[in-house]
Amino acid sequence: MARRRTLFILLSVLGLFLVGTVVVLSSITYYLSIDPSAYLTTDEVPILGGHTRWNASEHGQKERIPRILHQTWRTETLPQRWKGISRECRDMMPDYEYMLWTDDSSREFIAEHYPWFLDTFNDYTYAIQRADAIRYFVLYHYGGVYLDLDIGCLHPLDPLLVYPVILPKTIPVGVSNDLMFAEKGHPFLAQTIHNLVTFDHDWILNYPTVMFSTGPMFLSAQYGIYISSHAGAQGDPVRILPKSLYGKNAKEGEAPDSFFSHFYGSSWHADDAAFIGFLGHWGKVLLWIGLIILIGGVAMMVIPGKQRRYTLRRIGGYDVLFPRWSSRTGQWHFHLPRSEAPSQSDSIPTSPTYTDGYDDERLPFDMRPVSPASTESSFAGDQLAGRSSPLTETFRRVRNRVAAFAHAIPDEVPRTPHRPRRHRSSRGYLFFLPAIFTTQSSDLEAGPEPPVP
């Protein structure tokens, strides 16, 4: 029983975990889904070979995003591994203004232009949170293009400047904040910077805290909120850069028209990011394994295993035996457990030790009993009292067998205040027989009903 209870608890926990995981992932996928119409296509974005420049006015369009490149780092000296990538983008587009935001300049900018956010900015636990936050503020304040230091440029970004806001699609769901295009003062960025305070929560671990407070999951949530609140409204939609133009996580040859190259720095990732990555890679496999274990455990509980058919019950220290009906033989049976007499050297008498075998005493009845009235029972008892029949012979054999077991147990059992249950001795056996049975045997015919006085 204890094993089944433990199994039930473990299966319940596993089932709740699987259901909760599926519900959470399904909800995230649903609420962070992107409308296919929001994606930019190659028909909308001219693909230019090499470093060819593109002028919007020559094609009857207007550039809405200013030609400014924003990047962030701790100091004004870029690390050697990223310096060449950043320089290549600037050399490709020399007419773009370049603004590098350091820890000090970011704090000064917030204190001067957005003092209401300074306390939150200073209280962030991780430096990457401040690096995330400043990019939203400078895009709202100045407009332009933000690029992480590990993103390189393959083509000039001129054709993308005609859209008000562009966010890149990321995997598995939502958008990323490592590359963003925005015009100055766009309402989407206004919503984003004001919700930074609302979403400032500590999720204990580094990775979820950053992702949900300032990182890609935060930005994805802002995108979902903005799209929901502006559904059907005529205005400036937020466009999504697909993998074919973004290039991140694309296999070789999958994104030949991409504007960007990626070097996957992830400098802010801590040890927990590796575990999150493992779950992302093997999560579906683990869910299937958990489901198989759950189904197998439920099957073990529902399908009964091989158990003993008969058990003894105890009443007041007596083992109670009951006759059992056998549909195979059409008769009643007593199943007496075999026992081993206690050793003479045992200081404490013990109950008989039961084995898997049973001595069978068959009662001579070929059909189920019918409960008689009280007068019939007493009369039948009188009739059977002085007669020798298979019933009385069986009763006598059962009585003798029980008496033999009882004689092996001492009359007096030492009283032990805290004796374990397994050492409790049995006083004897109780067994019950129905008062009368309906039978086809000629030896057990009931006599006529006595006259009522």
Buried (B, 14 or more C-beta within 10 A) or exposed (E): EEEEEEBEEEBEEBBEEBEEBEEEBEEBEEBBEBEEEBBBEEEEBEEBEEEEEBEBEEEEBEBBBBBBBBBBBEEEEBEEEBEEBBEEBBEBBEEBEBBBBBBEBBBEBBEEEBEEBEEBBEEBEBEBBBBBBBBBBBBBBBBBBBBBBBBBBBBBBBBBBBBBBBBBBBEEBBBBBBBBBBBBEBBBBEBBBBBBEEBBEEEEBBBBBBBBBBBBBBBBBBBBBBBEEBEEEEEBBBBBBBBBBBBBBBEEEEBEEBBBBBEEBEEBBBEBBEEBEEEEEEBEEEBEEBBEBBEEBBEEEEEEEEEEEEEBEEEEEBBEBEBEBEEEEEBBBBBBBEBEEBEEEEEEBBBBEBEEEBEEBEBBBEEEBEEBEEEBBBBBEEBBEEEEBBBBEBBEEBEEBBEEBBEEBEEEBEEEEEEEEEEBBBBBBBBEBBBBBEBEEEBBEBEEEEEEE
